[in-house]
Amino acid sequence: MSWHHRTLLAACAVVALALTAQSAAAHPIDTGYLRVDAVAGGYAIALDLDVELAGRFLGSARRLDADDLARGAEALAEATYRRAAIATDEGACQWTAGEVTLDGRTASLTARAACPAGVSAARWALPFVRDPLVPSTFQLLARAGADGVTIVERGARVLELGGPGGDAPDLRFSAFVASGIAHIGAAPSEWREGLPDGIDHILFVLALVLAGGTLAQLAGTITGFTLGHSITLAIAALGIVRPPAGLIEPLIALTIVATAATSLARGGRPSPHRWKIALAFGLIHGFAFANALAGLELSGPRTVVALFGYNLGVELGQLVILVAILPLLLWLERHPKLRALAIPSAAAAIALAGTYWFLQRI
């Protein structure tokens, strides 16, 4: 098959990929953030949802603006956090008036709950995470009290709260590990409704290892990426430098294009310097991973635990991806003619997908 035929085949493949990948363009709808703080007489809550998900709750098929959200504030509150009261041994807390604001793609709902006197602990069920309008892969990253951090999802919809003057729940290290795995798209639940939110990170890792090589070369490539994103994840999460998502997300798309393009330029042959590319581009991806934690507004020891757990989850997710693709790469090494078709075609498809995401994100 000629080069032109291979290019045409790759272009057809990426058209199908691009059409199905639109929802994965900026990691928005599958993740929400909830912050609950004990205040005098009750709790203050802040719930951040993607504006598309807010629109689903309000029955709108178009993207809402700030005025739309302001008009629908009561309905949105009833559809989300007001579906259940915060329960205590002394009785249910009562919701007071809240408001909703729009910041980019984020609809932020804020409100207070007035509780009976003497509350030392509380439980809050969040049934809206199982609403049919919510993607099955949806996860609500929640910070409750001083140190309680967890993930609220379909299988675990009750949040334990420390009361005003009470002890806060323990910090959930495992929640950050799970969140890191989910963010990179390596969790099985992420594939239930098509392509996962982390498909761009998956394609980047795939582009890095696509040309194959020895096990030592592959391990060095993944290690370089790990080192790069670990550095910037720490820098951003500690508040030293935190570039906006509007800048980082298009740059991530460009790293996908550039990495896949190098495989095309070398004809699918492995490069001994691949780890340097992985290290450099890993620095950019680390900022994206940090942005996924930013919604919790962590500080102090919580940041260290979140960093370590989340980073560990990302590493485990990368290993899952590598283990899944390695048998195919080894098999292709034994079939040179098929490899000569498959590797450049896959690289072209990944490069075009990255180009599509870049154009969409800017």
C-alpha positions in Angstrom: 0.0 0.0 0.0 1.4 3.4 -1.0 2.1 6.3 1.4 -0.9 8.2 -0.1 -3.2 5.2 0.6 -2.0 5.0 4.1 -2.5 8.7 4.6 -6.1 8.5 3.3 -6.8 5.5 5.6 -5.5 7.5 8.6 -7.6 10.5 7.7 -10.7 8.4 7.6 -9.9 6.9 10.9 -9.4 10.3 12.6 -12.7 11.7 11.2 -14.5 8.9 13.2 -12.3 9.6 16.2 -12.9 13.3 16.1 -16.6 13.0 15.9 -16.7 10.7 18.9 -14.1 12.7 20.9 -15.8 16.0 21.0 -17.0 15.5 24.6 -13.5 14.8 25.7 -12.1 18.1 24.6 -11.5 19.8 27.9 -12.3 17.4 30.7 -15.4 19.3 31.8 -18.6 17.4 32.5 -17.5 14.3 34.3 -16.0 16.1 37.3 -17.6 18.4 39.9 -16.2 20.1 43.1 -17.9 20.5 46.4 -16.5 22.4 49.4 -18.3 22.3 52.8 -17.1 24.5 55.6 -18.4 24.7 59.2 -19.6 28.2 60.0 -21.4 29.7 63.0 -24.8 27.9 63.2 -24.3 25.6 60.3 -22.4 25.0 57.0 -21.4 27.0 54.0 -21.3 25.0 50.7 -19.9 25.7 47.3 -20.7 23.4 44.4 -18.9 23.8 41.1 -20.4 22.0 38.0 -19.7 22.3 34.3 -22.1 24.7 32.7 -23.2 21.9 30.3 -24.3 19.8 33.2 -26.0 22.8 34.7 -27.8 23.2 31.4 -29.0 19.6 31.5 -30.6 20.1 34.9 -32.3 23.2 33.6 -33.5 21.5 30.5 -31.5 23.6 28.1 -29.8 22.2 25.0 -27.6 25.3 24.5 -24.7 26.6 26.6 -26.1 28.9 29.3 -24.8 32.3 30.1 -24.6 34.1 33.4 -28.1 35.6 33.0 -29.6 32.2 32.3 -28.0 30.7 35.4 -29.2 33.7 37.6 -32.8 33.1 36.4 -32.5 29.4 37.0 -30.7 29.6 40.3 -33.6 28.2 42.4 -34.4 25.4 39.9 -30.7 24.5 39.8 -30.4 24.4 43.6 -33.5 22.2 43.8 -32.1 19.8 41.2 -28.7 19.5 42.9 -27.8 20.2 46.5 -31.3 20.9 47.9 -32.5 17.4 47.0 -31.5 16.3 50.4 -31.1 18.1 53.7 -27.9 17.9 55.8 -29.0 15.5 58.6 -27.9 15.7 62.2 -28.9 13.9 65.4 -30.5 17.1 66.5 -32.6 17.4 63.3 -32.2 18.5 59.7 -30.5 21.6 58.7 -32.5 24.2 56.8 -31.2 25.6 53.5 -31.0 29.4 53.2 -31.1 31.4 50.0 -28.2 30.7 47.6 -26.8 32.0 44.4 -25.1 30.8 41.2 -22.4 32.5 39.2 -20.6 31.7 36.0 -16.8 31.6 35.6 -15.7 30.3 32.2 -17.2 26.9 31.9 -17.9 26.6 35.6 -21.3 27.2 37.2 -20.7 27.9 40.9 -23.5 27.4 43.4 -23.1 28.8 46.9 -25.5 28.5 49.9 -25.7 28.1 53.6 -27.5 25.6 55.8 -28.7 26.6 59.3 -28.5 23.7 61.8 -29.9 23.1 65.3 -27.7 24.0 68.2 -25.2 21.5 69.5 -24.4 19.8 66.2 -21.1 17.8 66.4 -21.4 15.7 63.2 -23.7 15.4 60.2 -24.4 13.3 57.2 -25.4 14.6 53.8 -26.7 12.4 51.1 -26.2 13.7 47.5 -28.8 11.8 45.4 -28.3 14.1 42.4 -25.1 12.2 41.4 -27.3 9.3 40.3 -29.6 11.5 38.3 -30.1 10.1 34.7 -28.9 13.5 33.4 -25.5 13.0 35.1 -22.9 10.9 33.2 -22.3 7.5 34.8 -18.6 8.4 35.0 -19.3 11.6 37.1 -17.2 12.1 40.2 -17.7 14.8 42.8 -14.4 15.7 44.5 -15.4 16.9 47.9 -13.6 18.7 50.7 -15.6 18.5 53.9 -14.5 20.3 57.0 -10.9 21.0 57.8 -9.3 17.8 56.4 -12.0 15.5 55.0 -11.4 14.9 51.3 -13.2 12.2 49.4 -15.0 11.3 46.1 -18.7 11.2 45.9 -20.0 9.0 43.1 -22.9 6.7 42.3 -21.8 4.0 44.7 -20.9 6.3 47.6 -23.3 9.2 47.8 -23.2 10.1 51.5 -20.8 12.7 52.8 -19.7 12.6 56.4 -19.3 16.1 57.9 -17.6 17.3 61.0 -20.0 19.7 62.8 -19.2 23.2 64.0 -16.8 22.6 66.8 -16.6 18.9 66.0 -13.8 16.7 64.7 -13.3 16.7 60.9 -13.3 13.4 59.1 -9.9 11.8 58.2 -8.3 12.8 54.9 -8.9 10.1 52.2 -5.6 9.4 50.5 -7.3 6.6 48.5 -9.7 9.1 47.0 -6.9 11.1 45.4 -5.3 7.9 44.0 -8.7 6.9 42.5 -9.1 10.4 41.1 -5.7 10.3 39.4 -6.5 7.0 37.8 -9.9 8.3 36.6 -8.4 11.6 35.3 -6.0 9.8 32.9 -8.9 7.6 31.7 -7.6 4.3 32.9 -10.5 3.4 35.2 -13.0 0.9 33.6 -15.9 3.2 34.7 -14.6 5.9 32.4 -15.4 3.9 29.3 -19.1 3.1 30.1 -20.4 5.9 27.9 -17.9 6.0 25.1 -14.5 7.7 25.2 -13.3 8.7 28.6 -12.5 12.3 29.7 -8.8 11.5 29.7 -8.7 10.3 26.1 -6.2 13.1 25.2 -3.8 11.9 27.9 -4.2 8.3 26.8 -3.4 9.3 23.2 -0.4 11.2 24.3 1.0 8.2 26.2 0.1 6.0 23.2 2.0 8.5 20.9 5.0 8.3 23.2 5.3 4.5 23.0 3.9 4.0 19.5 7.3 3.6 17.9 8.1 0.7 20.2 11.7 0.0 21.2 13.2 -2.1 24.0 11.6 -2.5 27.4 14.3 -0.2 28.8 13.5 2.5 26.2 9.8 2.3 26.9 10.4 2.4 30.6 12.7 5.4 30.2 10.0 7.2 28.1 7.3 6.7 30.7 9.8 7.7 33.5 10.6 10.9 31.7 6.9 11.8 31.4 6.4 10.9 35.0 9.3 13.1 36.1 8.1 16.0 34.0 4.5 16.1 35.1 5.5 15.4 38.8 7.6 18.6 38.8 4.9 20.9 37.5 2.1 19.2 39.4 3.9 20.1 42.6 4.8 23.6 41.4 1.1 24.3 40.5 -0.6 22.6 43.4 1.7 24.4 45.8 0.6 27.7 44.3 4.0 28.7 43.0 2.9 28.9 39.4 -0.6 27.9 38.1 -1.2 28.7 34.4 -4.9 28.9 33.5 -6.6 25.9 31.9 -7.5 28.0 28.9 -3.7 28.1 28.1 -2.7 24.6 29.2 -5.5 22.6 27.4 -4.6 23.9 23.9 -0.9 23.3 24.7 -1.6 19.7 25.7 -3.3 19.2 22.3 -0.2 20.5 20.6 2.0 18.1 22.6 -0.1 15.3 21.1 0.4 16.6 17.6 4.1 17.0 18.0 4.7 13.7 19.6 2.8 11.8 17.0 4.4 13.8 14.2 7.9 12.7 15.4 6.8 9.1 14.9 5.7 10.0 11.4 8.9 11.8 10.6 11.0 8.8 11.7 8.8 6.4 9.8 7.6 4.7 13.0 11.2 3.9 14.1 12.0 4.3 17.8 14.2 7.1 19.0 16.8 6.7 21.8 16.0 10.3 22.8 12.2 9.8 23.2 12.5 10.2 27.0 13.6 13.9 26.5 10.4 14.6 24.6 8.4 12.9 27.3 10.1 14.9 30.0 9.6 18.2 28.2 5.9 17.7 27.4 5.3 16.1 30.8 6.0 19.5 32.3 2.9 20.8 30.4 0.7 17.9 31.3 1.5 18.4 35.0 -0.2 21.7 35.0 -3.4 20.1 33.7 -3.3 17.5 36.4 -2.9 20.3 39.0 -5.9 22.1 37.6 -8.0 19.0 38.3 -7.2 19.5 42.0 -7.6 23.3 42.1 -11.3 23.2 42.6 -10.9 21.8 46.1 -8.9 24.8 47.3 -6.5 22.7 49.4 -3.8 24.0 51.6 -1.2 22.9 54.1 -0.8 19.1 54.8 -3.9 18.4 52.6 -2.0 19.6 49.6 0.9 17.2 50.2 -1.4 14.2 50.6 -3.4 15.2 47.5 -0.2 15.6 45.5 1.2 12.2 46.4 -2.1 10.3 46.1 -3.1 12.0 42.8 0.3 11.6 41.3 0.3 7.9 42.3 -3.1 7.4 40.6 -1.8 9.0 37.4 1.3 6.7 37.4 -0.9 3.6 38.0 -3.2 4.7 35.2 -0.2 5.1 32.8 1.0 1.6 33.7 -2.4 0.2 32.9 -2.3 1.9 29.5 1.2 0.7 28.9 0.4 -2.9 29.9 -2.7 -2.8 27.7 -0.8 -1.6 24.6 2.5 -3.4 25.0 1.4 -6.9 23.7 0.1 -5.3 20.5 3.4 -3.4 20.0 5.4 -6.6 20.6 3.2 -8.4 18.1 3.6 -5.8 15.5 7.4 -6.1 15.9 7.1 -9.7 14.6 5.1 -8.5 11.6 7.1 -5.8 9.8 4.8 -5.3 6.9 1.8 -4.8 9.0 3.8 -2.6 11.4 4.8 -0.4 8.5 1.1 0.3 7.9 -0.2 0.4 11.4 2.3 2.6 13.2 2.3 5.6 10.7 -1.5 5.3 10.3 -2.0 5.4 14.1 0.5 8.3 14.4 -1.3 10.3 11.7 -4.7 9.7 13.3 -3.4 10.8 16.7 -1.8 13.9 15.2 -5.0 14.9 13.5 -7.0 14.2 16.6 -4.6 16.5 18.5 -5.1 19.2 15.8 -8.8 18.9 16.1 -8.7 19.4 19.9 -6.3 22.3 19.6 -8.6 24.1 17.2 -11.6 23.4 19.4 -9.9 24.5 22.6 -8.7 27.9 21.3 
